[in-house]
Amino acid sequence: TCPFTDIKGADYENAVIWGYNAGVVKGFEDNTFRADESVTREQLSTFIFRYANDGADTSCSLAAAFTDAGRVSEYARTAMNWCVDNNIIIGMGDGTLLPQEGA
């Protein structure tokens, strides 16, 4: 089960329920999943981090590596650091991370 009110009957309902119960996705405060919205780079990094994190500390300093590091939402900071440390997210080549842009 999961609290999302907007996935009932959708083709992806079981996948979202699995993701919620596995701790990969948490949805929004209004108990929606919002599958029709684009996933941001910081949201994607959070999904990946929650699914694959090996518990290792992150050593990356986003502020030292990316000019827009301050745009990373608080909830996504550890995940973005981990993804950068593991070369999952490498930035845009111009010194930016674009955390709130589409993945």
Protein Blocks (a to p, Z undefined) as FASTA:
>chain_A
ZZbfklgopaklmmmmmmmmnomagbjfkopaklmbccdfklmmmmmmmmmogoiacfbd
fklmpmklmmpcfklmmmmmmmmmnomagbjonopaklmbcZZ
